[in-house]
Amino acid sequence: MQNPIIAALDVPDAARALALAEQLAPAVGAFKIGKELFVAEGPDIVRRVRDTGASVFLDLKFHDIPNTVAKAVASAARLDVQMLTIHASGGTEMLRAAQAAADEAEHTPLILGVTVLTSMDETDLAEIGIEKNPAQQVQHLATLATAAGLKGLVCSPMEIAPLRKILPDDIQLITPGIRPANSDTGDQKRIMTPAEAINAGASWLVIGRPICGAENPRAAAEAILESLAGLAK
């Protein structure tokens, strides 16, 4: 099994991000660079993390008109990122434009359709006019995204098993909302332990605070990886 851990570099500056990347690189499969770090440091932080030899998951969740998203995907691909996110709720035309831009790139990233944010529950969806519950909305958006050609999705751990029943086997499922046993849940509402998520069918686990906020981040990552030993992915 490949190392499925994506360590989320949810820190405000390059110095802390690179220190974590150097420490954690041998113990994780990739690093997530999200909005906080990217806005603070710009595209150069992607290049510097890639220079360590690590894979990068660029989590900017593009959601705009199709042409704008396609151009953003092309720019991200030129940074040689391995994965990047777009909102599946942007619709079929936007999804197809993003995938086409990725396919045309020299280094083709895995485009991941974000379904329902793990901080949202049924009440939150109802507030914005969506009558489906989270599981129903995730399945709806997952079907839409894969029909548009995407090969990966972001979903909460709670939706992994239902999606595995309706999606092709080659679709990669990336799951935030991962918390080792006895850790703080933070602002996540639909969570699961690393082993539970892998057993359910997750391809990748996005883990932030339990690793990067630990007293010894490398030891925390290694402990999580050890907990996954022998599990099928």
C-alpha positions in Angstrom: 0.0 0.0 0.0 1.3 3.5 -0.9 1.5 5.9 2.0 -2.0 7.4 2.0 -1.3 10.3 4.4 -1.6 13.8 3.1 -0.3 16.2 5.8 -2.1 19.5 5.7 0.4 22.4 5.9 -2.2 24.7 7.5 0.3 27.2 8.7 0.6 30.9 8.0 4.1 31.2 6.5 6.8 29.4 4.4 9.3 29.0 7.3 6.9 26.8 9.3 5.6 25.0 6.2 9.1 24.1 5.0 10.2 23.0 8.4 7.3 20.7 8.7 7.8 19.4 5.1 11.4 18.6 5.8 10.5 16.8 9.0 7.5 14.9 7.7 8.5 14.0 4.1 9.7 10.5 5.0 6.6 9.7 6.9 3.8 11.0 4.6 2.6 10.5 1.0 2.0 14.1 0.1 1.5 17.6 1.5 -1.6 19.8 1.2 -1.2 23.5 0.5 -4.4 25.3 1.2 -5.7 28.9 1.0 -4.0 30.3 4.1 -0.5 29.3 3.1 -1.0 29.9 -0.6 -2.4 33.4 -0.1 0.4 34.3 2.3 3.3 32.9 0.2 2.0 32.6 -3.4 3.0 30.0 -6.0 6.6 29.9 -4.8 5.6 27.9 -1.8 4.4 25.1 -4.1 7.7 25.1 -5.9 9.7 25.0 -2.6 7.7 22.1 -1.3 8.0 20.3 -4.6 11.8 20.9 -4.4 11.9 18.6 -1.4 10.7 15.8 -3.7 7.3 15.7 -2.0 4.0 15.5 -3.9 1.7 18.5 -3.5 -2.1 18.5 -3.1 -3.1 22.1 -4.0 -6.4 22.7 -2.2 -7.8 26.0 -3.5 -11.3 24.7 -4.4 -11.7 26.6 -7.7 -15.4 27.6 -8.4 -16.0 30.1 -11.2 -17.1 30.3 -14.8 -15.7 27.5 -16.9 -13.1 29.5 -18.8 -11.7 31.0 -15.6 -11.4 27.7 -13.9 -9.8 26.1 -16.9 -7.1 28.8 -16.9 -6.6 28.4 -13.2 -6.1 24.7 -13.6 -3.6 25.2 -16.4 -1.6 27.6 -14.1 -1.7 25.1 -11.3 -0.5 22.3 -13.6 2.5 24.4 -14.6 3.5 24.4 -10.9 3.7 20.5 -11.2 1.1 19.8 -8.5 -0.1 16.2 -8.3 -3.7 17.0 -7.1 -5.9 20.0 -7.0 -9.5 20.7 -6.0 -12.5 22.3 -7.7 -16.1 22.5 -6.4 -18.3 19.9 -8.0 -21.2 22.2 -7.5 -19.8 24.4 -10.3 -21.6 22.2 -12.8 -20.8 19.9 -15.7 -19.5 22.6 -18.0 -17.0 23.9 -15.4 -16.0 20.3 -14.5 -15.3 19.3 -18.1 -13.4 22.5 -18.7 -11.2 21.9 -15.7 -10.5 18.3 -16.7 -9.7 19.3 -20.3 -7.2 21.9 -19.1 -5.5 19.2 -16.9 -5.4 16.7 -19.7 -3.6 19.2 -21.9 -0.9 20.0 -19.4 2.6 18.7 -19.5 2.2 17.4 -15.9 -1.4 16.3 -15.6 -2.7 16.7 -12.0 -5.5 14.7 -10.5 -8.6 16.9 -10.5 -10.6 16.4 -7.4 -14.3 17.4 -7.2 -15.2 18.7 -3.8 -18.6 17.4 -2.8 -19.9 18.7 0.6 -17.5 20.3 3.0 -16.9 18.2 6.1 -17.9 21.1 8.3 -21.5 21.1 6.9 -24.4 19.0 8.2 -28.1 18.8 7.1 -28.9 22.0 8.8 -26.2 23.9 7.0 -27.3 22.6 3.6 -30.9 23.5 4.3 -29.7 27.1 5.2 -28.4 27.5 1.6 -31.5 26.0 0.0 -30.3 22.4 -0.5 -33.1 20.0 0.6 -30.9 16.8 0.3 -29.1 15.5 3.4 -25.3 15.4 3.2 -25.1 11.8 2.0 -27.6 12.4 -0.8 -25.9 15.6 -1.9 -22.5 14.0 -1.9 -23.8 11.2 -4.1 -25.5 13.6 -6.5 -22.3 15.7 -6.9 -20.0 12.7 -7.1 -22.1 11.2 -10.0 -22.1 14.6 -11.7 -18.3 15.0 -11.4 -17.4 11.5 -12.5 -19.8 11.8 -15.5 -17.9 14.9 -16.5 -14.6 13.0 -16.5 -13.1 13.6 -13.1 -11.1 10.7 -11.6 -11.1 11.9 -8.0 -13.4 13.3 -5.3 -13.2 14.9 -1.9 -15.8 13.6 0.5 -16.2 13.0 4.2 -15.3 9.6 5.6 -19.0 8.9 6.2 -19.7 8.9 2.5 -16.8 6.7 1.3 -18.6 3.3 1.5 -21.8 4.5 -0.2 -19.7 6.1 -3.0 -17.7 2.9 -3.5 -21.0 1.1 -4.3 -21.9 3.5 -7.1 -18.6 4.7 -8.6 -16.1 3.0 -10.8 -13.3 1.3 -8.9 -10.6 3.6 -10.3 -12.1 6.8 -8.8 -9.8 8.1 -6.0 -11.5 9.2 -2.8 -9.7 11.8 -0.7 -11.0 12.3 2.8 -10.6 15.1 5.2 -12.3 14.9 8.6 -9.8 12.3 9.7 -9.1 12.2 13.4 -7.1 9.5 15.3 -8.9 8.0 18.3 -9.1 10.4 21.3 -8.1 13.5 19.3 -9.9 16.8 19.2 -12.6 16.9 16.4 -12.2 20.7 15.9 -14.7 22.1 13.5 -15.3 18.9 11.6 -18.7 17.3 11.9 -18.4 14.1 9.9 -15.2 12.4 11.0 -13.6 8.9 11.2 -10.3 7.4 12.4 -7.6 6.7 9.8 -8.1 2.9 9.9 -11.8 3.2 9.7 -11.5 5.4 6.6 -9.1 3.1 4.8 -11.3 0.1 5.6 -14.2 2.0 4.1 -12.3 2.5 0.8 -10.5 5.8 1.1 -7.5 6.3 -1.2 -6.0 9.3 0.6 -6.4 10.7 4.1 -6.0 14.5 4.7 -4.7 15.0 8.2 -3.9 18.4 9.7 -3.9 19.3 13.3 -3.3 15.7 14.7 0.0 15.7 12.8 1.2 19.3 12.3 -0.1 20.4 15.7 1.5 17.6 17.6 4.5 18.0 19.9 6.4 15.7 17.6 4.8 15.8 14.1 7.0 13.1 12.6 6.2 10.7 15.5 2.5 11.5 15.1 2.5 10.7 11.4 4.5 7.5 11.9 2.0 6.4 14.5 -0.9 6.9 12.2 0.9 5.1 9.4 1.7 2.2 11.7 -2.0 2.0 12.6 -2.8 1.4 8.9 -0.3 -1.4 8.5 -1.8 -4.5 6.9 -5.0 -2.7 5.8 -6.2 -2.9 2.2 -6.7 0.2 0.3 
